[in-house]
């Protein structure tokens, strides 16, 4: 199936469990800019793995992958307050997307799933920061056992904050969908969670480029992050 362009999150539906969908301008650019500044300051204000188990970040640097992973498992305690409120705005959009795609039902409640732990599936608020010059994510996929679609927002601006960094999604028939030039600041995309996907190397667009920053919120058992390479 070709890339499906949508005009708003309200157009998302259960076809996102089969198709790759792109929503242009889903998130306000002003909010994106605040998140860039807030997340950058938040990371610089703490060491890697400081606060592990609540709100923390660490570097993923394995064969074929290089990124900073932010985990907000105690989202309601994030400081400063402005960053918390901005993150909540985006994560609530992703929560609605999970409902529209069919992973979650209309009866599910954001706060209840956010607080989940242990053996029951819960929301896992994440941010991926791909540093310029090295950032990438190796080819991998996930089972659709619990989560049928992945949803992700790009808060950085292509051509200013980074170059490259295309997300490649391999459809069931072997064709590749490339989210590159068409995937820019404030855009959201959804795709079937079981399709293999990867992020190509992120390069600098200028001397002060910060790289690519993506906001996502998987729904799974937090002790069970199934992944295939």
GUKOLVO-20551 format. One record per atom (N, C-alpha, C): x, y, z. Coordinates in steps of 0.001 Angstrom, whole numbers, padded with zeros to 6 digits, always signed. Example, Ala and Ser with C-alpha at 12.3 -4.5 7.8 and 13.67 -1.06 7.14 Angstrom:
% GUKOLVO-20551
+013190-005690+007800;+012300-004500+007800;+013200-003300+007800;+012850-002250+007080;+013670-001060+007140;+012900+000030+007870;
END
This chain:
% GUKOLVO-20551
+000839-001191+000000;+000000+000000+000000;+000876+001244+000000;+000508+002287-000754;+001296+003522-000754;+001112+004277+000549;+002018+005235+000799;+001913+006096+001966;+000587+006848+001906;-000160+006804+003020;-001471+007437+003069;-001355+008759+003824;-001654+009881+003147;-001581+011204+003761;-002930+011540+004380;-002897+011991+005630;-004101+012380+006346;-003988+013853+006745;-005126+014506+006877;-005116+015935+007202;-005213+016202+008702;-005634+015218+009489;-005752+015408+010928;-005757+014052+011619;-005551+014064+012937;-005537+012827+013700;-006917+012174+013708;-007961+012973+013494;-009321+012429+013465;-009516+011450+012307;-008658+011497+011290;-008779+010589+010149;-008091+009252+010398;-007329+009151+011477;-006702+007867+011788;-007773+006830+012106;-007552+005604+011656;-008486+004532+011951;-007720+003219+011976;-008437+002115+012038;-007792+000815+012198;-007013+000369+010971;-007127+001117+009862;-006293+000784+008705;-004819+001039+008984;-004523+001831+010031;-003127+002076+010397;-002447+000812+010908;-003219-000223+011203;-002635-001520+011542;-002143-002244+010298;-002478-001691+009113;-002053-002298+007844;-001289-001328+006950;-001574-000019+007073;-001004+000993+006188;-000032+001896+006940;+000816+002573+006169;+001662+003634+006713;+000947+004961+006477;+000691+005706+007542;-000096+006942+007467;+000730+008123+007957;+000607+009254+007284;+001331+010462+007661;+000347+011605+007835;+000400+012239+009021;-000465+013383+009322;+000402+014626+009346;+000238+015486+008363;+001022+016706+008281;+000516+017729+009289;+001459+018360+010007;+001107+019431+010926;+000224+019019+012077;+000391+017800+012572;-000446+017324+013677;-000173+018086+014966;+001071+018523+015147;+001474+019227+016368;+001937+020632+016002;+001474+021610+016757;+001808+023012+016522;+003320+023236+016575;+003839+024028+015638;+005283+024251+015564;+005814+024992+016786;+005008+025869+017372;+005443+026539+018589;+005664+025554+019719;+004776+024577+019844;+004933+023528+020834;+006185+022708+020548;+006435+022416+019288;+007646+021672+018908;+008900+022420+019337;+008940+023716+019097;+010116+024509+019463;+010325+024514+020974;+009243+024617+021735;+009378+024580+023195;+009908+023221+023657;+009447+022158+023001;+009924+020823+023370;+011403+020652+023043;+011848+021179+021923;+013277+021104+021595;+014100+021741+022704;+013736+022964+023078;+014487+023675+024114;+014362+022974+025463;+013141+022562+025819;+012924+021954+027117;+013617+020616+027270;+013547+019771+026253;+014173+018450+026323;+015695+018549+026308;+016219+019491+025524;+017670+019686+025486;+018183+020128+026855;+017489+021084+027480;+017897+021543+028806;+017744+020439+029843;+016672+019649+029733;+016432+018563+030680;+017567+017543+030619;+017990+017164+029429;+019082+016185+029300;+020391+016746+029819;+020681+018006+029495;+021937+018592+029932;+021973+018810+031443;+020805+018799+032085;+020750+019039+033519;+020909+017801+034372;+021139+016637+033755;+021289+015399+034533;+022219+014433+033800;+022827+013563+034560;+023723+012568+033988;+022932+011404+033409;+023559+010666+032524;+022945+009457+031988;+022589+008496+033124;+021360+007953+033078;+020837+007000+034063;+020549+007609+035438;+020701+008928+035577;+020309+009575+036828;+018785+009517+036969;+018302+009046+038111;+016862+008922+038321;+016262+007706+037650;+017082+006722+037342;+016609+005534+036626;+015399+004904+037319;+014393+004544+036529;+013175+003956+037041;+012033+004951+037120;+012354+006238+037039;+011313+007275+037081;+011374+008079+035789;+012201+009116+035770;+012426+009923+034562;+013928+010004+034346;+014409+009420+033262;+015847+009359+033044;+016142+009191+031559;+017404+009326+031215;+017831+009103+029835;+019135+008305+029854;+019385+007627+028755;+020657+006935+028595;+020961+006823+027106;+022205+006591+026797;+022621+006464+025413;+022540+005021+024958;+021889+004796+023832;+021866+003498+023172;+022971+003520+022124;+023968+002682+022283;+025084+002663+021346;+025484+001214+021101;+024692+000557+020251;+024959-000820+019885;+025166-000876+018375;+025468-002046+017877;+025754-002192+016457;+024573-001706+015613;+024794-000636+014859;+023768-000116+013965;+022809+000857+014606;+022925+001125+015904;+022028+002056+016584;+022836+003021+017435;+022471+004299+017363;+023110+005314+018196;+022086+006416+018450;+021579+006478+019672;+020590+007493+020012;+020547+007670+021522;+019992+008798+021947;+019713+009040+023353;+018247+008720+023597;+017986+007841+024553;+016634+007397+024862;+016168+008055+026162;+015088+008849+026084;+014501+009488+027257;+013287+008648+027670;+013195+008312+028951;+012065+007531+029462;+011381+008326+030563;+010121+008657+030345;+009353+009432+031316;+008301+008528+031960;+008774+007626+032828;+007883+006662+033454;+007144+007249+034654;+007566+008432+035098;+006834+009168+036128;+006538+010554+035560;+005792+010546+034479;+005579+011748+033676;+005014+012905+034492;+004112+012613+035412;+003460+013675+036170;+004395+014337+037177;+005613+013804+037320;+006599+014402+038222;+007714+015112+037456;+007620+015168+036134;+008657+015831+035342;+008715+017306+035699;+009941+017810+035857;+010158+019240+036055;+011144+019736+035003;+011003+021011+034624;+010072+022022+035129;+008638+021781+034645;+007717+022501+035260;+006304+022321+034968;+005995+022559+033493;+006629+023551+032880;+006357+023848+031476;+006664+022682+030567;+007782+022014+030810;+008131+020832+030010;+007108+019730+030223;+006709+019510+031480;+005707+018486+031762;+004416+018750+031000;+003947+019979+031038;+002689+020315+030359;+002805+020141+028851;+003953+020524+028276;+004137+020359+026829;+004197+018887+026445;+004890+018085+027239;+004943+016650+026961;+003556+016026+027063;+002805+016420+028075;+001466+015868+028233;+000587+016170+027032;+000714+017345+026456;-000071+017690+025270;+000197+016708+024130;+001478+016410+023884;+001824+015517+022776;+001460+014074+023104;+001710+013642+024343;+001401+012261+024689;-000106+011994+024677;-000904+012981+025009;-002352+012796+024910;-002784+012643+023451;-002105+013346+022538;-002393+013156+021109;-002043+011737+020676;-000899+011249+021130;-000499+009887+020786;-001458+008865+021397;-001932+009137+022606;-002920+008270+023241;-004184+008200+022388;-004664+009355+021920;-005840+009366+021045;-005562+008584+019769;-004347+008728+019243;-003993+007970+018050;-004045+006480+018287;-003546+006016+019445;-003616+004592+019778;-005068+004122+019867;-005947+004978+020353;-007363+004618+020413;-007949+004510+019005;-007644+005460+018158;-008211+005473+016805;-007670+004335+015950;-006416+003924+016206;-005824+002841+015422;-006273+001459+015887;-006817+001373+017096;-007336+000098+017568;-006513-000589+018632;-005357-000031+019023;-004599-000631+020124;-005352-000467+021435;-005942+000705+021645;-006688+001015+022857;-008144+001267+022511;-009019+001053+023471;-010437+001292+023250;-010817+002679+023744;-011997+003115+023368;-012499+004416+023810;-012715+004449+025315;-012795+003283+025942;-013010+003220+027383;-011720+003363+028188;-010581+003204+027522;-009316+003321+028233;-009096+004759+028698;-008423+004909+029838;-008157+006216+030416;-006653+006467+030467;-006275+007641+029997;-004870+008021+029889;-004145+007877+031222;-004673+008483+032291;-003991+008483+033578;-003842+007078+034148;-004848+006233+033956;-004779+004871+034490;-003689+004062+033797;-003622+004147+032485;-002620+003385+031749;-001220+003962+031944;-001150+005265+032170;+000137+005906+032406;+000775+005390+033689;-000044+005086+034678;+000461+004662+035981;+000718+003161+036058;+000437+002421+034987;+000574+000968+035014;+002008+000511+035214;+002175-000632+035830;+003485-001220+036065;+003357-002743+036026;+004514-003397+035921;+004565-004838+036117;+003987-005646+034977;+003049-006548+035289;+002583-007537+034328;+001515-007005+033378;+000949-005825+033648;-000134-005311+032830;+000397-004260+031855;-000095-004249+030619;+000366-003246+029656;+000086-001825+030145;+001011-000945+029856;+000871+000445+030259;+001506+001336+029203;+001233+002633+029296;+001814+003609+028388;+003261+003880+028799;+004140+003966+027824;+005559+004199+028093;+006009+005437+027334;+005913+006624+027939;+006302+007854+027251;+007809+007904+026989;+008175+008016+025731;+009577+008010+025316;+009880+009222+024444;+011174+009552+024373;+011696+010500+023391;+012988+009908+022858;+013141+009882+021542;+014386+009453+020918;+015094+010678+020357;+016350+010870+020777;+017177+011954+020235;+018325+011329+019450;+018361+011609+018152;+019410+011092+017275;+020463+012183+017089;+021645+012044+017694;+022669+013084+017578;+023158+013229+016135;+023469+014445+015718;+023975+014645+014350;+025338+013991+014166;+025493+013321+013041;+026762+012689+012722;+026836+011226+013064;+026006+010767+014009;+026053+009360+014425;+024669+008732+014570;+023624+009528+014801;+022313+008997+015137;+021758+008039+014096;+021244+006897+014556;+020637+005907+013666;+019932+004865+014527;+019084+004050+013874;+018418+002944+014580;+018391+001764+013623;+018928+000643+014080;+019046-000527+013214;+017666-001098+012878;+017619-001884+011841;+016397-002526+011371;+015839-003451+012456;+014538-003299+012760;+013918-004113+013792;+012400-004078+013614;+011699-004917+014363;+010232-004913+014350;+009728-005396+015701;+008419-005328+015887;+007779-005724+017138;+006530-006550+016805;+006141-007475+017657;+004897-008222+017424;+003684-007331+017657;+002567-007655+017010;+001321-006919+017209;+000466-007577+018299;+001098-008300+019198;+000376-009031+020234;-000464-008097+021106;+000068-006919+021446;-000643-005962+022271;-000875-004662+021507;+000164-004168+020893;+000110-002889+020187;+000075-003142+018687;-000933-002608+017990;-001067-002909+016569;-000350-001895+015687;-000196-000665+016158;+000441+000387+015371;+001435+001150+016232;+002457+001682+015585;+003350+002620+016254;+003024+004022+015758;+003048+005000+016673;+002810+006399+016326;+003979+007224+016838;+004373+008210+016044;+005572+008961+016365;+005445+010376+015822;+005936+011361+016598;+005911+012767+016198;+007334+013279+016056;+007590+014019+014995;+008883+014671+014781;+008785+016112+015275;+009562+016478+016289;+009496+017853+016790;+010607+018743+016244;+011569+018151+015541;+012664+018931+014973;+012403+019256+013507;+013173+020218+012994;+012943+020707+011639;+014038+020211+010701;+013590+019483+009686;+014518+018978+008673;+015173+020149+007941;+016467+020044+007692;+017197+021090+006979;+017760+022161+007883;+017235+022262+009107;+017787+023188+010099;+018452+022429+011238;+017728+021458+011802;+018232+020695+012938;+018980+019440+012518;+018687+018934+011346;+019333+017701+010894;+019116+017507+009399;+019922+016629+008833;+019748+016113+007473;+019717+014590+007560;+019222+013953+006517;+019154+012488+006533;+018116+012019+007528;+018430+010934+008238;+017544+010433+009277;+016216+009907+008770;+016191+009414+007540;+014936+008890+006998;+014506+007628+007758;+013223+007530+008035;+012655+006296+008583;+012235+005406+007415;+012739+004193+007388;+012407+003230+006341;+011501+002157+006926;+010368+001923+006281;+009417+000908+006727;+009249-000108+005610;+009435-001380+005944;+009373-002457+004951;+007974-003057+004967;+007236-002885+003881;+005891-003433+003814;+005938-004949+003603;+004808-005590+003809;+004746-007046+003757;+005161-007593+002395;+004921-006825+001323;+005276-007292-000018;+006717-006963-000394;+007481-006421+000554;+008887-006135+000311;+009194-004710-000119;+008170-003935-000448;+008406-002552-000848;+008792-001698+000358;+009594-000659+000104;+010031+000245+001152;+009238+001538+001107;+008804+001999+002264;+008229+003328+002407;+009268+004178+003124;+009670+005295+002519;+010680+006167+003099;+010023+007448+003587;+010146+007706+004875;+009665+008956+005458;+010879+009856+005629;+011111+010652+004592;+012263+011530+004574;+011845+012975+004410;+011915+013472+003188;+011573+014865+002920;+010137+015189+003315;+009256+014206+003244;+007843+014463+003545;+007553+014485+005042;+008530+014106+005865;+008323+014011+007311;+009088+015130+007997;+008364+016170+008434;+009012+017371+008933;+008461+017746+010311;+008829+018908+010777;+008467+019348+012122;+006955+019354+012322;+006513+018736+013421;+005101+018708+013758;+004305+017598+013110;+004932+016805+012238;+004225+015717+011566;+004179+014471+012449;+003119+013704+012289;+002962+012430+012993;+002792+011316+011967;+003404+010172+012220;+003098+009042+011350;+002733+007823+012168;+001976+006940+011534;+001550+005679+012138;+001836+004569+011140;+002230+003400+011665;+002496+002272+010772;+002296+000973+011546;+002054-000140+010858;+001866-001426+011526;+003097-001796+012350;+002877-002124+013605;+003969-002325+014551;+004838-003520+014192;+004296-004474+013417;+005055-005686+013115;+005925-005556+011874;+005870-004419+011182;+006716-004237+010006;+008130-003844+010424;+009104-004389+009732;+010480-003994+010015;+010671-002524+009650;+011399-001811+010510;+011643-000394+010280;+013025-000025+010814;+013549+001087+010329;+014876+001544+010728;+014973+003041+010505;+015975+003662+011109;+016252+005083+010900;+017677+005208+010375;+017802+005818+009206;+019119+005996+008607;+019905+007059+009371;+021189+007119+009111;+022088+008041+009819;+021591+009487+009731;+021623+010144+010888;+021269+011554+010981;+022543+012380+010875;+022536+013362+009979;+023692+014233+009795;+023366+015659+010207;+024408+016446+010396;+024238+017837+010788;+023852+018684+009584;+022944+019630+009805;+022589+020585+008758;+023414+021857+008883;+023958+022110+010082;+024793+023278+010349;+025664+022956+011560;+026580+023870+011878;+027521+023622+012966;+026803+023436+014301;+025654+024091+014475;+024937+024010+015743;+023710+023106+015674;+023656+022216+014701;+022517+021310+014572;+022388+020421+015796;+021140+020181+016225;+020922+019357+017412;+020563+017918+017069;+020260+017643+015803;+019867+016298+015418;+018359+016163+015324;+017885+014938+015281;+016458+014655+015163;+015901+014228+016513;+014741+014766+016890;+014063+014401+018131;+012668+013883+017800;+012362+012683+018254;+011080+012044+017997;+010401+011737+019329;+009093+011978+019406;+008308+011686+020603;+007368+010530+020282;+007335+009515+021143;+006495+008349+020918;+006051+007791+022264;+005046+006933+022247;+004507+006397+023490;+003982+004984+023255;+004873+003997+023222;+004418+002613+023053;+003496+002186+024183;+002718+001143+023908;+001813+000560+024894;+002205-000903+025039;+002817-001240+026167;+003261-002616+026360;+003515-002863+027839;+003809-004095+028161;+004253-004413+029514;+005653-003839+029666;+005862-003010+030647;+007122-002276+030733;+008326-003172+030976;+008117-004383+031430;+009214-005318+031598;+009356-006233+030378;+008605-005970+029327;+008563-006873+028176;+008545-006052+026890;+009702-005561+026466;+009795-004774+025245;+010265-005684+024105;+009348-006488+023604;+009692-007458+022553;+010159-006735+021292;+011249-007209+020743;+011821-006596+019546;+012544-007669+018753;+012440-007582+017424;+013133-008508+016535;+014119-007726+015672;+015310-008283+015470;+016308-007663+014586;+016508-008544+013369;
END
